[in-house]
Amino acid sequence: MKKVFELDFYGRKIVVEHGQVAKQADGAVLVRYGDTVVLSTAVVSKSANLLSDFFPLMVLYQEKLYSVGKIPGGFIKREGRPTEAATLASRMIDRPLRPLFPDDFKNEVQIVNTVLSVDQDNSPELTALVGSSIAVSISKIPFNGPVAAVKVGKVNGEYIINPTIEQTEKSEIDLTVAGTKDAINMVEAGAKEASEDDMLEALMFGHEAIKKLIAFEEEIIKEIGIPKMEYEKLEISENLIAEVDSIVRNRLDQALRIKDKLEKYTAIDDLENEVIEKYKSENEDIMKSDELKELLTKIALIFHNIEYELFRNIVVKEKTRADGRAMDEIRELSTDIDLLPRCHGSALFTRGQTQSLATVTLGALGEHQILDGLGIEDAKRFMLHYNFPAFSVGETGRYGSPGRREIGHGALGERALSYVIPSEDEFPYTIRVVSEILESNGSSSQATICAGTMALMAAGVPIKKPVAGIAMGLITHENEYTILTDIQGMEDHLGDMDFKVAGTRDGITALQMDIKIDGINKKILKEALEQAKKARFQILDVIEKQISKPRSEVSKYAPKTMTFMINPDKIKDVIGRGGEMITKIILECSHVNTVNDINAVKVDLEDDGRVIIYHTDSDIINATAERIKNIAREVEFGKIYNCKVVSVEDFGAFVELWPGCEGLIHISQLDINRVEKVTDVVNVGDEILAIATGYDKKGKINLSRKELLKPKKENK
């Protein structure tokens, strides 16, 4: 039986429908937010792999182009691989939900969000997150939710919940915050240099709105939710825990205090392998293979629990970090620029054992990225791509298309730098930054931002200000906590918070936070933001010492540019029939045989009459501009032109007023006397004076030599 629940949420209606569609899923709701409609479903497997070392949760956000009235591009005409926006939406939903499942729950869970209709002013991503929370919460799946999320904007000093597209364009802050009714557990934000206090206030404002959504979800769960399932757990005896503890505790404590990452990890891995091999050799002759696998899984789990406890005790109780740093101390920093001579810009940023090599490539505006998704934006001219090869952590691994993590880290870096990128009018280029992670031991995404800033300045991109980023951590133990600046890999892996803050000296441009515990409060957030600000300034000092401002010119290998305006009505003449004219201009001015030649001049013609020309050779740019300007020049009727005869016909002579502009002098307009044959007066190659008199019926320019030969009338 269909049930409908409604909430008036800040002037817009949220409607949750249950019982009509997808009834075979363990949990399913249709969520309407304005005209945005998302189907959220949750299904759990009947059995669990108790020997697995991870929770098999899959969260999908499926964009259907019919939801915005589009037919997919390409030959197949159906949705293909997820767009970057869809991948980021899936991550955004996964991140606040994942920590709320029980630690010992190993049944596979799939949460699928299908976007059926999109109203651009009502976010389908947020609709899907709320739907996901409800679908899991009303099902038999164990879950410590519900959870909800909102967007927060700030327009004219006022904070706004779930701003419209128009409000977002004017907003100083673009914040997505998720959490439970008690605490915040996920943050994703961009900002126009927001202060720490403003960002904190926006977070708290968003959490108050989240509480209203949670209360609405709880009403739904109370009415239609079903009891949670009993699930299999890996039972471990106290005797086994005590036995393993007595063997590994002291040696594991010593291993955790080793400063070098690889040496530390090797010592820990060797100890774990030694203990597992001990139990394997003692039991392989008396246990069945399945029983032995279960025992060894328990040993590994006990080992990691001891590691987790010891690590937290070292940091929180002893106030000691493995590498000997203070809690607010950044690892050693080093920078370099211009490593790659043919790149338009390059920079290397190293922080401890984390290293990013960033490159900048400048291209024509026509080389922008085309977006085939559900949003209003259909193209972007600034891109940042992040690559994380396995060798950066001393491992072998899969090489192929970027995964969710790489896409997410690239998006964070892109957001942080996007607020300082010059406008299209100021700098008419498409800009691509690529970060190659060469080493990693903590927050390579923030190293990407720092390297990207330097590479942009080295490339001559007039960014407004340098941007730096830092990753903060949180370690809790019993009732105490410690905030860490510049977290390393183990502090991230075994910690409770990954809190990344990027910005200029004047404010925050990007913020991302993930919480592994139930959530954090305002006090911790405030401390973390202030500690991050101090670190950001220290990194900016190092960046500015290497390169203090953008170079005044782009690289000699980067395309130079010229921009000018022509009459928009003349664009079709510049292009010519089937592109014939613009192709001719490109080939002749560039001295190449094909427009796809790497040395061919690039020409962007905008609908408003703006012409942008790109090439590394200024002479080629000038020649191309002259040809286009000649085609676009307006003929002034009544004006005398020095014309060159280019062809002769029985009915008259075709003349060139300037390159690219031709007109006709009819035989009757060649002389004041009757002309029997055109060549009696002019021949090809002759230069003559003629006056422009108008257009013929086909739009061709008419000229007259006869008018100039007539005697002038005397004044009486």
C-alpha distance (Angstrom), angle and dihedral (degrees) to the residues before:
residue distance angle dihedral
M1 . . .
K2 3.80 . .
K3 3.80 117.1 .
V4 3.79 124.7 -171.4
F5 3.80 127.0 -158.3
E6 3.81 123.5 -171.6
L7 3.80 135.2 -165.4
D8 3.80 129.1 -176.5
F9 3.80 99.0 -140.8
Y10 3.80 114.3 -172.8
G11 3.80 93.1 -36.8
R12 3.81 96.5 -42.4
K13 3.78 128.3 92.3
I14 3.79 124.5 -119.2
V15 3.81 114.1 -165.2
V16 3.80 124.0 -170.7
E17 3.81 117.3 -165.5
H18 3.81 123.7 -167.6
G19 3.77 134.8 179.1
Q20 3.81 102.2 30.9
V21 3.83 105.5 79.4
A22 3.82 137.7 32.5
K23 3.79 91.8 11.3
Q24 3.81 95.0 164.5
A25 3.81 93.1 64.3
D26 3.82 115.9 95.1
G27 3.78 87.9 -118.5
A28 3.81 129.4 6.8
V29 3.79 135.9 165.6
L30 3.78 135.4 170.6
V31 3.80 108.4 -139.2
R32 3.79 121.4 -161.4
Y33 3.80 120.8 -166.6
G34 3.78 106.8 176.3
D35 3.81 103.1 -51.4
T36 3.81 92.3 -25.2
V37 3.81 111.0 108.3
V38 3.82 125.6 -173.3
L39 3.80 129.2 176.6
S40 3.82 110.2 -146.5
T41 3.80 120.0 -169.1
A42 3.80 134.7 176.9
V43 3.81 126.9 -163.4
V44 3.82 129.7 178.0
S45 3.79 127.6 -158.8
K46 3.79 117.9 -115.6
S47 3.81 94.6 -127.8
A48 3.78 136.3 37.1
N49 3.77 135.6 -141.4
L50 3.79 98.2 -130.8
L51 3.80 91.2 -175.4
S52 3.81 92.5 61.6
D53 3.80 116.6 109.2
F54 3.82 94.7 -147.2
F55 3.80 140.4 49.4
P56 3.85 108.8 -107.8
L57 3.81 100.1 -136.4
M58 3.80 120.0 156.8
V59 3.80 120.1 -170.1
L60 3.80 117.6 -173.0
Y61 3.80 130.6 -173.6
Q62 3.79 108.4 -167.7
E63 3.79 118.0 -162.1
K64 3.79 114.5 -152.9
L65 3.79 111.5 -164.9
Y66 3.80 91.5 -151.2
S67 3.81 85.2 69.9
V68 3.82 88.2 74.3
G69 3.81 97.3 31.2
K70 3.82 96.4 -101.5
I71 3.79 131.0 135.6
P72 3.81 111.4 -142.3
G73 3.80 116.6 -106.6
G74 3.78 125.6 -122.8
F75 3.78 132.3 55.3
I76 3.82 98.8 -66.2
K77 3.83 95.1 52.2
R78 3.79 96.1 -149.8
E79 3.78 134.4 100.0
G80 3.80 112.6 -78.5
R81 3.79 132.2 -178.7
P82 3.82 115.5 -11.1
T83 3.79 117.0 -84.8
E84 3.80 118.4 -120.3
A85 3.82 87.8 -104.8
A86 3.82 90.7 55.5
T87 3.80 91.6 47.4
L88 3.80 91.0 50.7
A89 3.82 90.3 48.1
S90 3.82 90.4 52.5
R91 3.82 89.6 51.6
M92 3.79 91.6 46.7
I93 3.83 90.9 55.2
D94 3.81 94.7 41.8
R95 3.80 96.4 51.3
P96 3.84 100.2 64.3
L97 3.82 94.1 36.1
R98 3.81 101.3 48.4
P99 3.86 98.1 66.2
L100 3.82 90.8 53.2
F101 3.81 96.5 65.6
P102 3.84 115.6 92.2
D103 3.81 113.7 -90.4
D104 3.81 92.8 -126.9
F105 3.83 95.6 47.5
K106 3.84 109.9 111.1
N107 3.82 104.1 164.9
E108 3.80 111.7 120.2
V109 3.81 113.7 -105.2
Q110 3.80 125.6 -166.1
I111 3.79 121.0 -166.9
V112 3.80 112.4 -171.7
N113 3.81 123.3 -172.5
T114 3.81 115.9 -168.3
V115 3.80 114.7 -166.4
L116 3.82 106.2 -142.7
S117 3.81 102.9 168.1
V118 3.79 132.7 10.4
D119 3.78 129.9 -153.2
Q120 3.82 102.5 -175.5
D121 3.81 93.0 -142.9
N122 3.82 91.7 57.2
S123 3.80 112.1 60.1
P124 3.82 114.5 -123.9
E125 3.83 89.2 -161.9
L126 3.81 93.0 59.5
T127 3.80 90.4 41.8
A128 3.81 88.5 54.1
L129 3.80 93.0 49.0
V130 3.80 92.7 52.8
G131 3.81 89.6 44.5
S132 3.81 90.9 50.6
S133 3.79 91.8 51.5
I134 3.81 92.5 49.5
A135 3.82 94.0 44.5
V136 3.82 91.6 54.0
S137 3.80 94.7 39.5
I138 3.83 95.7 53.2
S139 3.82 91.8 46.1
K140 3.79 130.7 78.8
I141 3.83 90.4 -101.8
P142 3.85 112.8 117.6
F143 3.80 107.8 -114.6
N144 3.81 134.1 159.0
G145 3.81 94.1 -147.2
P146 2.89 165.3 67.1
V147 3.78 102.8 -173.4
A148 3.82 132.1 -179.0
A149 3.79 140.2 -178.6
V150 3.80 139.6 -154.5
K151 3.77 138.1 -176.7
V152 3.80 119.0 -121.4
G153 3.80 125.3 -157.0
K154 3.78 132.5 178.9
V155 3.80 117.9 -144.1
N156 3.81 122.7 172.2
G157 3.79 90.6 -13.6
E158 3.82 94.3 -52.7
Y159 3.80 124.3 113.5
I160 3.81 115.2 -131.0
I161 3.80 129.8 -163.1
N162 3.82 114.5 -134.7
P163 3.82 96.3 -9.7
T164 3.81 119.9 -149.4
I165 3.80 121.3 -113.1
E166 3.81 90.2 -96.5
Q167 3.81 91.9 49.7
T168 3.82 91.9 46.3
E169 3.81 91.0 55.9
K170 3.82 89.2 56.4
S171 3.80 95.9 39.5
E172 3.81 124.1 112.9
I173 3.82 90.8 -154.8
D174 3.81 131.1 43.2
L175 3.80 103.2 -170.7
T176 3.80 131.2 167.6
V177 3.80 113.0 -170.0
A178 3.81 128.3 179.4
G179 3.77 133.2 -175.6
T180 3.76 150.7 125.7
K181 3.80 124.3 -87.0
D182 3.81 88.5 -89.3
A183 3.79 105.0 44.5
I184 3.81 149.3 -2.0
N185 3.82 115.0 -98.3
M186 3.84 105.7 169.6
V187 3.80 134.8 33.4
E188 3.81 132.1 179.2
A189 3.80 117.4 174.5
G190 3.76 147.6 160.8
A191 3.79 123.4 -171.1
K192 3.79 144.2 177.0
E193 3.81 93.1 -113.8
A194 3.80 95.8 -56.9
S195 3.78 118.3 -170.8
E196 3.80 120.1 -114.6
D197 3.81 90.2 -112.5
D198 3.82 92.6 51.7
M199 3.79 91.8 48.5
L200 3.80 91.8 48.6
E201 3.81 90.8 49.0
A202 3.82 90.1 49.7
L203 3.81 90.3 51.4
M204 3.78 92.7 51.4
F205 3.82 91.5 44.6
G206 3.79 88.9 52.9
H207 3.80 92.7 48.6
E208 3.80 91.4 55.7
A209 3.80 88.7 56.0
I210 3.81 90.2 47.1
K211 3.81 89.8 57.4
K212 3.83 89.5 59.2
L213 3.81 91.1 52.4
I214 3.80 91.2 46.9
A215 3.82 90.8 52.6
F216 3.83 88.5 52.3
E217 3.81 91.2 49.1
E218 3.81 91.2 49.0
E219 3.82 90.6 55.2
I220 3.81 89.8 53.8
I221 3.81 93.2 45.8
K222 3.81 91.5 49.2
E223 3.80 91.6 54.3
I224 3.81 103.5 40.2
G225 3.81 106.0 13.7
I226 3.81 119.3 116.5
P227 3.85 130.2 -147.0
K228 3.80 116.5 -79.4
M229 3.78 119.4 -104.6
E230 3.77 125.6 -107.1
Y231 3.79 108.8 -118.8
E232 3.78 137.3 -167.1
K233 3.78 117.3 -97.7
L234 3.75 132.2 -169.5
E235 3.81 103.0 -111.7
I236 3.81 114.0 -149.7
S237 3.78 121.9 -170.9
E238 3.78 121.8 -128.3
N239 3.81 89.7 -127.1
L240 3.81 92.0 58.8
I241 3.82 91.3 47.0
A242 3.82 91.0 51.5
E243 3.80 92.1 45.9
V244 3.81 95.1 52.5
D245 3.80 90.8 42.0
S246 3.81 91.6 56.7
I247 3.80 90.8 52.1
V248 3.85 101.1 46.4
R249 3.80 110.7 22.6
N250 3.82 100.9 89.2
R251 3.81 96.1 39.5
L252 3.81 92.4 44.0
D253 3.80 90.4 50.7
Q254 3.80 89.5 54.3
A255 3.81 92.4 47.0
L256 3.81 91.9 52.4
R257 3.82 89.7 57.5
I258 3.83 94.4 58.4
K259 3.80 108.7 115.3
D260 3.81 102.5 -149.9
K261 3.80 113.0 80.1
L262 3.81 99.6 -140.6
E263 3.80 93.3 41.4
K264 3.81 90.5 49.3
Y265 3.81 94.0 47.8
T266 3.81 91.4 46.4
A267 3.82 91.7 51.9
I268 3.81 92.0 48.8
D269 3.82 93.1 45.9
D270 3.82 92.0 47.3
L271 3.80 91.3 51.6
E272 3.80 92.5 48.0
N273 3.81 91.8 48.3
E274 3.80 90.5 47.8
V275 3.82 92.6 53.6
I276 3.80 93.6 44.6
E277 3.82 91.0 48.4
K278 3.82 89.7 50.7
Y279 3.81 93.0 55.4
K280 3.79 92.0 40.8
S281 3.81 94.0 53.9
E282 3.82 91.9 45.3
N283 3.81 94.6 50.7
E284 3.80 110.6 26.7
D285 3.80 92.6 91.6
I286 3.81 95.5 49.0
M287 3.84 102.0 37.7
K288 3.76 134.1 66.7
S289 3.79 114.4 -115.2
D290 3.83 93.2 -106.2
E291 3.80 91.5 49.8
L292 3.81 90.9 48.7
K293 3.82 92.3 50.2
E294 3.80 89.8 51.7
L295 3.81 92.1 49.2
L296 3.81 92.7 49.6
T297 3.81 90.7 47.7
K298 3.81 88.6 53.9
I299 3.81 91.0 49.4
A300 3.82 90.8 52.1
L301 3.81 91.3 47.6
I302 3.81 92.4 50.1
F303 3.82 89.6 47.8
H304 3.82 92.9 53.2
N305 3.81 92.1 45.6
I306 3.79 90.0 54.8
E307 3.83 89.8 46.6
Y308 3.83 89.3 51.2
E309 3.81 92.5 50.2
L310 3.82 95.6 45.1
F311 3.78 92.9 47.6
R312 3.80 92.0 52.7
N313 3.78 92.2 46.9
I314 3.82 91.4 51.9
V315 3.82 93.1 50.6
V316 3.81 103.1 36.2
K317 3.81 103.3 30.7
E318 3.79 101.1 31.3
K319 3.84 95.0 30.8
T320 3.80 88.2 -136.5
R321 3.79 130.2 137.7
A322 3.78 121.7 -152.6
D323 3.80 93.6 -117.0
G324 3.82 93.3 45.8
R325 3.81 96.6 -109.8
A326 3.79 125.2 142.7
M327 3.80 115.2 -106.5
D328 3.83 92.2 -103.0
E329 3.81 97.2 37.1
I330 3.82 123.6 117.8
R331 3.79 120.1 -142.2
E332 3.81 119.8 -111.1
L333 3.81 112.2 -63.3
S334 3.80 128.8 -150.0
T335 3.80 132.8 172.4
D336 3.78 140.4 -171.4
I337 3.82 136.2 175.0
D338 3.82 138.3 -161.3
L339 3.80 94.5 33.2
L340 3.81 92.7 144.4
P341 3.82 111.8 54.3
R342 3.82 98.6 -160.8
C343 3.81 97.7 43.1
H344 3.80 115.1 97.5
G345 3.80 87.9 -125.2
S346 3.82 135.7 -7.1
A347 3.79 138.0 178.0
L348 3.79 139.5 173.4
F349 3.80 122.0 -146.3
T350 3.80 121.3 -173.4
R351 3.80 125.8 -175.3
G352 3.79 111.5 176.6
Q353 3.81 105.7 -57.0
T354 3.81 94.5 -15.9
Q355 3.80 117.4 95.0
S356 3.80 134.0 175.6
L357 3.80 126.9 -171.6
A358 3.81 108.2 -160.3
T359 3.79 126.4 -168.1
V360 3.80 131.0 -171.4
T361 3.79 125.4 -149.7
L362 3.80 121.6 -170.7
G363 3.78 120.2 -154.9
A364 3.79 141.8 165.3
L365 3.81 118.4 -73.4
G366 3.78 87.6 -111.8
E367 3.81 88.7 66.4
H368 3.82 92.2 68.5
Q369 3.80 120.6 132.0
I370 3.81 114.4 -94.3
L371 3.81 113.2 -139.3
D372 3.81 118.3 -150.4
G373 3.79 100.5 -173.6
L374 3.78 143.6 103.9
G375 3.81 97.9 -80.5
I376 3.78 129.6 94.5
E377 3.82 92.5 -117.4
D378 3.82 109.6 88.4
A379 3.81 99.8 177.4
K380 3.79 142.2 19.4
R381 3.80 131.3 -160.1
F382 3.82 99.2 -161.2
M383 3.79 118.8 65.0
L384 3.79 133.4 171.3
H385 3.79 119.4 -167.0
Y386 3.80 124.2 -169.2
N387 3.81 125.7 -157.2
F388 3.80 124.4 -168.2
P389 3.83 111.6 -172.4
A390 3.80 119.1 -166.9
F391 3.82 92.2 -119.8
S392 3.82 89.1 68.1
V393 3.81 88.0 75.7
G394 3.80 96.1 33.9
E395 3.79 94.8 -103.3
T396 3.77 141.2 114.5
G397 3.78 117.0 -118.3
R398 3.78 150.2 145.7
Y399 3.79 119.2 -53.0
G400 3.77 119.1 -161.0
S401 3.78 140.9 86.4
P402 3.83 116.2 -5.2
G403 3.80 117.8 -83.8
R404 3.80 129.5 -138.9
R405 3.80 92.5 -86.7
E406 3.80 93.9 53.1
I407 3.80 91.9 46.7
G408 3.81 90.8 48.6
H409 3.81 94.7 48.6
G410 3.80 91.0 47.1
A411 3.81 90.8 51.0
L412 3.81 91.2 51.3
G413 3.80 92.0 51.7
E414 3.80 91.4 45.1
R415 3.80 91.5 51.7
A416 3.82 92.9 48.8
L417 3.81 93.3 52.6
S418 3.82 98.4 35.9
Y419 3.80 92.7 80.1
V420 3.82 92.6 62.2
I421 3.82 97.7 41.8
P422 3.85 111.6 113.6
S423 3.79 118.8 -113.5
E424 3.78 122.8 -99.0
D425 3.80 90.3 -104.6
E426 3.81 92.1 51.7
F427 3.82 94.7 45.2
P428 3.82 114.4 12.7
Y429 3.79 98.0 -158.8
T430 3.78 138.5 108.6
I431 3.81 105.5 -122.2
R432 3.80 125.3 -153.0
V433 3.81 122.6 -175.7
V434 3.81 119.0 -170.9
S435 3.80 122.3 -168.1
E436 3.80 116.9 -158.5
I437 3.81 109.6 -166.0
L438 3.81 105.9 -143.6
E439 3.81 97.4 173.1
S440 3.77 131.2 13.4
N441 3.77 134.0 -165.0
G442 3.80 104.3 138.7
S443 3.78 135.0 -13.4
S444 3.77 106.4 3.2
S445 3.82 88.0 168.6
Q446 3.80 90.4 67.1
A447 3.80 91.5 45.0
T448 3.82 85.3 53.9
I449 3.80 90.6 57.2
C450 3.81 92.2 49.9
A451 3.81 94.1 46.5
G452 3.81 90.4 43.4
T453 3.81 91.8 54.1
M454 3.81 92.2 53.7
A455 3.81 93.6 43.9
L456 3.81 91.0 51.9
M457 3.81 92.0 51.3
A458 3.82 91.1 45.2
A459 3.82 88.9 52.2
G460 3.80 91.6 54.8
V461 3.81 95.2 -110.5
P462 3.83 103.9 153.2
I463 3.81 96.6 -132.1
K464 3.79 113.2 -179.2
K465 3.83 95.1 -124.6
P466 3.82 139.3 -14.6
V467 3.82 115.8 -90.9
A468 3.81 127.3 -151.3
G469 3.79 132.3 -177.4
I470 3.80 136.9 -156.3
A471 3.80 134.9 -173.7
M472 3.80 120.1 -134.1
G473 3.80 127.6 -163.2
L474 3.77 138.0 -158.3
I475 3.79 126.7 -149.7
T476 3.81 118.4 -172.8
H477 3.78 125.8 -170.2
E478 3.79 122.2 176.7
N479 3.83 103.8 -45.7
E480 3.80 96.9 -22.2
Y481 3.81 132.7 83.7
T482 3.79 140.1 -172.5
I483 3.80 128.4 -156.7
L484 3.79 114.9 -144.6
T485 3.80 127.9 -156.4
D486 3.82 118.8 -143.2
I487 3.79 99.2 6.2
Q488 3.79 121.8 -148.4
G489 3.78 126.4 -140.8
M490 3.81 96.9 -87.1
E491 3.81 92.5 44.5
D492 3.80 87.4 53.9
H493 3.82 95.0 43.5
L494 3.82 96.5 46.2
G495 3.81 97.1 30.1
D496 3.79 131.3 93.1
M497 3.81 101.6 -127.5
D498 3.77 140.0 35.6
F499 3.80 105.4 -164.4
K500 3.82 116.6 176.3
V501 3.80 121.8 -171.8
A502 3.81 125.6 -177.7
G503 3.78 130.0 177.1
T504 3.79 150.8 114.8
R505 3.78 127.6 -86.7
D506 3.79 87.4 -87.2
G507 3.78 99.9 52.7
I508 3.78 153.8 -48.0
T509 3.81 121.1 -49.8
A510 3.81 99.1 173.8
L511 3.77 138.2 14.0
Q512 3.79 132.3 -179.4
M513 3.77 128.6 177.6
D514 3.79 134.2 178.6
I515 3.79 123.0 -177.0
K516 3.80 124.4 -159.2
I517 3.79 94.3 -169.9
D518 3.82 125.5 60.9
G519 3.82 93.1 -79.7
I520 3.79 145.7 -69.1
N521 3.78 134.4 -104.8
K522 3.80 136.3 -125.5
K523 3.83 94.3 -95.4
I524 3.82 93.1 58.0
L525 3.81 92.1 44.1
K526 3.80 92.2 52.0
E527 3.81 92.8 49.6
A528 3.79 92.3 47.1
L529 3.83 93.0 50.0
E530 3.80 93.1 49.8
Q531 3.81 92.7 46.4
A532 3.83 89.7 48.6
K533 3.82 91.6 51.1
K534 3.81 91.5 55.9
A535 3.81 90.8 50.1
R536 3.81 93.0 46.0
F537 3.80 91.0 56.2
Q538 3.82 91.3 50.2
I539 3.81 90.8 53.2
L540 3.83 91.8 46.4
D541 3.82 88.5 55.1
V542 3.82 89.4 57.8
I543 3.82 94.0 44.5
E544 3.81 93.1 49.0
K545 3.80 91.1 48.3
Q546 3.82 87.9 58.3
I547 3.82 95.8 43.3
S548 3.80 119.9 -4.5
K549 3.81 101.1 -170.5
P550 3.82 141.7 1.6
R551 3.78 115.8 -74.4
S552 3.79 114.8 -104.1
E553 3.82 93.5 -124.4
V554 3.78 135.8 36.3
S555 3.81 120.7 -114.7
K556 3.80 118.4 -74.6
Y557 3.80 86.2 -117.5
A558 3.80 93.0 53.2
P559 3.80 119.4 87.9
K560 3.81 115.2 -96.1
T561 3.77 116.2 -139.3
M562 3.80 141.1 -143.2
T563 3.80 123.9 -171.5
F564 3.81 128.3 -168.0
M565 3.79 139.5 149.5
I566 3.80 130.7 -112.4
N567 3.78 132.4 178.3
P568 3.85 105.0 -76.3
D569 3.80 88.6 -135.7
K570 3.81 88.2 64.0
I571 3.82 95.1 59.1
K572 3.80 91.2 88.5
D573 3.82 89.5 53.9
V574 3.80 91.7 50.8
I575 3.81 90.7 50.0
G576 3.80 94.3 42.5
R577 3.78 128.0 -165.4
G578 3.81 108.2 -31.3
G579 3.82 90.1 -9.6
E580 3.80 91.2 -63.4
M581 3.82 97.0 136.9
I582 3.83 98.9 45.6
T583 3.81 90.2 45.2
K584 3.81 90.2 52.4
I585 3.80 91.2 49.6
I586 3.83 93.0 49.4
L587 3.80 94.3 47.7
E588 3.79 96.3 44.9
C589 3.81 97.2 42.7
S590 3.83 94.2 43.5
H591 3.84 94.3 41.7
V592 3.82 91.0 -132.9
N593 3.80 134.2 127.4
T594 3.82 99.6 -132.1
V595 3.79 135.7 30.9
N596 3.83 88.5 -129.1
D597 3.79 91.4 63.2
I598 3.81 110.7 120.1
N599 3.83 88.4 -126.5
A600 3.81 94.8 52.8
V601 3.80 116.9 117.6
K602 3.83 114.2 -112.0
V603 3.80 120.1 -135.5
D604 3.81 125.1 -169.2
L605 3.81 115.6 -165.5
E606 3.82 113.1 -166.4
D607 3.80 124.9 -158.7
D608 3.82 91.7 -116.6
G609 3.83 91.2 61.0
R610 3.79 96.0 -97.5
V611 3.82 113.7 145.9
I612 3.83 119.3 -162.1
I613 3.81 119.3 -173.6
Y614 3.83 124.0 -167.6
H615 3.80 131.1 -167.4
T616 3.78 138.6 126.2
D617 3.85 90.5 -122.6
S618 3.81 115.0 72.1
D619 3.82 92.0 -159.3
I620 3.80 90.7 59.2
I621 3.81 90.3 48.3
N622 3.81 91.0 51.0
A623 3.81 92.9 47.8
T624 3.82 91.5 49.4
A625 3.80 91.9 47.4
E626 3.79 91.5 50.7
R627 3.81 92.3 52.1
I628 3.81 92.5 49.1
K629 3.80 93.2 45.3
N630 3.78 89.9 51.2
I631 3.79 91.9 53.7
A632 3.79 91.0 46.4
R633 3.81 95.6 45.9
E634 3.77 113.5 117.1
V635 3.81 118.2 -126.0
E636 3.80 111.7 -126.4
F637 3.77 109.2 -142.1
G638 3.79 112.6 -135.6
K639 3.80 90.8 29.7
I640 3.82 121.6 119.9
Y641 3.83 116.6 -125.2
N642 3.77 131.8 -167.3
C643 3.82 99.5 -128.2
K644 3.78 133.0 -167.6
V645 3.81 118.3 -143.3
V646 3.81 108.1 -124.4
S647 3.83 101.6 171.2
V648 3.80 139.7 3.3
E649 3.80 126.6 -142.6
D650 3.81 132.4 175.7
F651 3.81 90.4 -102.3
G652 3.81 98.2 46.3
A653 3.79 150.0 -52.8
F654 3.80 127.3 -67.5
V655 3.77 111.2 -141.4
E656 3.81 135.2 -171.6
L657 3.79 114.9 -130.2
W658 3.82 90.5 -174.4
P659 3.82 132.3 -23.4
G660 3.78 108.1 -57.5
C661 3.80 96.2 14.3
E662 3.81 120.4 92.4
G663 3.79 134.7 172.0
L664 3.81 140.5 176.3
I665 3.78 130.3 -109.7
H666 3.80 103.7 -161.8
I667 3.80 116.3 -138.5
S668 3.80 88.3 -112.1
Q669 3.84 90.0 58.3
L670 3.78 97.7 50.3
D671 3.80 99.1 85.8
I672 3.82 142.4 0.1
N673 3.80 87.5 -117.1
R674 3.80 123.2 65.8
V675 3.81 111.5 -84.1
E676 3.80 116.8 -147.4
K677 3.79 96.3 -176.8
V678 3.81 129.0 20.2
T679 3.80 93.0 -137.2
D680 3.80 89.2 58.9
V681 3.81 85.8 74.2
V682 3.83 108.2 23.5
N683 3.80 140.1 12.4
V684 3.81 134.2 -165.9
G685 3.81 110.3 -72.6
D686 3.81 95.4 26.5
E687 3.81 117.7 130.6
I688 3.79 115.0 -141.4
L689 3.78 139.0 167.1
A690 3.80 118.0 -113.2
I691 3.78 137.0 165.5
A692 3.81 122.3 -127.6
T693 3.81 109.1 -121.5
G694 3.83 106.0 173.4
Y695 3.80 145.1 -79.7
D696 3.78 128.8 -53.4
K697 3.83 123.4 -134.3
K698 3.80 90.9 -83.0
G699 3.79 93.8 52.1
K700 3.80 95.4 -104.5
I701 3.82 120.2 142.7
N702 3.81 116.3 -104.9
L703 3.83 121.8 -153.7
S704 3.78 135.1 -178.0
R705 3.80 132.1 -149.0
K706 3.82 90.3 175.3
E707 3.82 92.5 66.9
L708 3.79 90.9 60.0
L709 3.83 92.1 51.2
K710 3.78 95.8 53.3
P711 3.81 113.1 105.6
K712 3.78 113.6 -107.9
K713 3.79 115.5 -109.4
E714 3.78 113.5 -110.6
N715 3.77 119.1 -126.6
K716 3.82 112.1 -112.8
